[in-house]
């Protein structure tokens, strides 16, 4: 079962307990250190999860698109949120407050099982991120990040297009790279005819197998 199917099934399990909620572009869903918050199923829009360094610089940890379920980990370990969540665009979501989820978990074991499965997927994603960030040099990081934007069910013989989910400087930041290093990595992939620039932040993947090789992505 892929992550999208799992999330849809989890959303179906949670549906009786969720309430619709809208968030404006730039609105915080929660702040680092908050002890109350939301479980969120994002129906439309995009949300970034970030932390602030002591210098005041923001470091992006995750970018969640429509069809994603997130915000539930502090519900499970009873600790404050470790990062900020902010709407990048206007968003529509189904949400549940922390206090309500606790009540639901007590009376509906299926909800707990569904969230544990989601957590296992998050852990696998974290391992992939660590692997990507530990790659030597900027180019493997860029190639791995672009490869990560390809849908799981993409056939290599089809035309493949990807778009950066946020501005290129924010995307670079999420990889631990400067905008200049990210741009050079993209240019290298274009020169190698692995990618083709179409317009700002949108690309065609010309050779998926070579992109995978450049990314040194472990498939397991």
N, C-alpha and C positions, 0 to 999 in steps of 0.2 A: 504494500500500500504506500503510495507516495504522500508527501507532506500535505499537498492540497486536498487530497481525498480524506486524509486523517483529520485535517482541520475542519473540513465541511461536516464530517461525522461528529466531531466534538461540538461544533456550533449547534448542530441539530440536538445533541444531548442537553446542551445548556439553554436552548431556546426558550423553554418555559419560564426561565428565571431571569432572562435578559431584558433590558429596557433600551429603547432607542435614544441616541444622544448625538448632538452635532458639536463639532469643534471648528473654530475659525482658524484661518491661516495664522500661524505664530502663537496660537494659544497653547499654554502648558496643560498637559493632561495630569501631570504630577511633577513634583520637584524632588531632587535628591534629599534624602532624609525624611520624607513624608512617611508617616506611619499609617495613614489611611490612603486608599487609592482605588483603582479600578482594574477589573479584568476587562479587556477590550477585544472584541471581534471587529476588525476594521472592514466595513462594507465598501467604502470608497475613500480615496485620498491616500495620503502618505504621511508617516510619522517617523521622526528620528529620535533615537535614544542617544544621549550624550552626557559626558561628565565635564566639569570645569576643573582645570588644573589650577594650582595655587597662583599661577601667573595671570589667571583669568581667561586663558585660551580654552576654547571648547574642543573636545575630542569626541568625534562620533563613534559610537560602538555598534549600532545597528540602524538599519533603515527598513521599516516595515511597510509593505504595500497592501492594497486591498486583498481581502481573503486571508489575512493573518490574524492569529490569536496571540495576545501577549499581555504582559502585566501581571501574571499570576504567581510568579516565583515568591515575592514577599508574602503572599497569602499562605504559602506552604511552610516557609521557615520562620514566619512571625517576626521578621526583621524589617527595618525601613527600606524604602526604595534606594538602590545604590546609584541611581542616575536620573537625569531629567528626561521627560518625554514631551516632545513638542510637535504640533501639527505643521507640516511643511506646506500644505495646501488646505483648503476647506475639506473637512472630513465628515463622513457619516459612519456611525458605529453602533453596535449593540454592546451594552456594558452591564457590569454587575459590581456593586460596591463590596468592599472587603468584608464588612460585617454580615452581609447577605450570603456571601459565598460560604462563610463558615457554617451558617445554618444549613445551607444546601448540602454541604459535604457530610454533615451529620446524618441527614435523612435519605441521601441518595448516593450510594457507593459507586454507581456508574459514572457520576460526575468526577469523583476522585480518580477512578481508573483512567478516564479520558484525559485528565490533566497530567497524570503521570506519563502517559504516552507522549503528550506534547512536550513535557520536560525532557524526555529521552531524546527527542528530535533536536531540541535546543542544545543539549550537550554535544551531540554529534556535530552540529553547526559550529559550536565553540571549538571543537577539535580541528575542524577544517580551517577556521579562522586562524588559530594558533599556527597551524602548518603553513598557511599562506604568509603570515607575518614573519615567520622564521626563515623564509626562503632567502637565499643570498641574492642581494642586489635588487634594484627596483623593477627590472623587466619581468622576472618571474611573478612578482606581486601583481603587476599590472595585468599580465596575461591571465593569471589565476582569477583575478577579480572580474575580468571581462568574460572568462569562461563561466564563472558563477552566475552570470546574467542569462545564460542560455537555458531555456526551458528543458526540464528533464526528459520530456517525450519528443524532443527535436530529432528529426531524422537527418543525418549528415548530408544526404543528397538533396534536401530541400534548401530553398533560399532562407538564410538565417539573418535576422536583424536584431540588434540589441540597442537599448538606449540607457544612458546613465540615469539612475533614479533621482539624482540631485545634481546641482552644479558641479562642474569638474573639480573645483578647488575643495568642495566639501567631500566629494568622493575620494580624492587624493588623501585628504585628512583621515578618512576612515581606514585607509590602508597604511597610515603612518608615513606617508610620503609628502614631499613638497609638491605644489602644483607643477613646478618645472620638471621634477623627476617623473611625475605621472605623464606629462605631455611628451617627454622624450621616450617613455616606454610605449606610448601609443604610436608615436612616429616610427619607432623601430618595427612594430607589428605591421604598420602600413607599408614601410619600405620592403619588408619581407613578403609582402602580398598575402599576409594572413588576414588582415583587416582592410576595409575600404571605408574612408570617411564619406558620409552622406551629407550630413549637416551638423550643426552644433550638438554635440553629445549623443549623436546617433551614428551607428556603424553597421556595415554588413560584414559578416564573417565569411571569408572566402575559403578558408581551409580549417575546418573544425578539428581535424586530427592533429594538425601542426600547432594549433592554438593550445590543445590539451598537452601536447608535448612541451611547448614553451612554458606552460603553467606548472608542469610537473605535478599535476593533480593526482592524488591517490584515490582510486575508485575502489571502495570496499563497503 
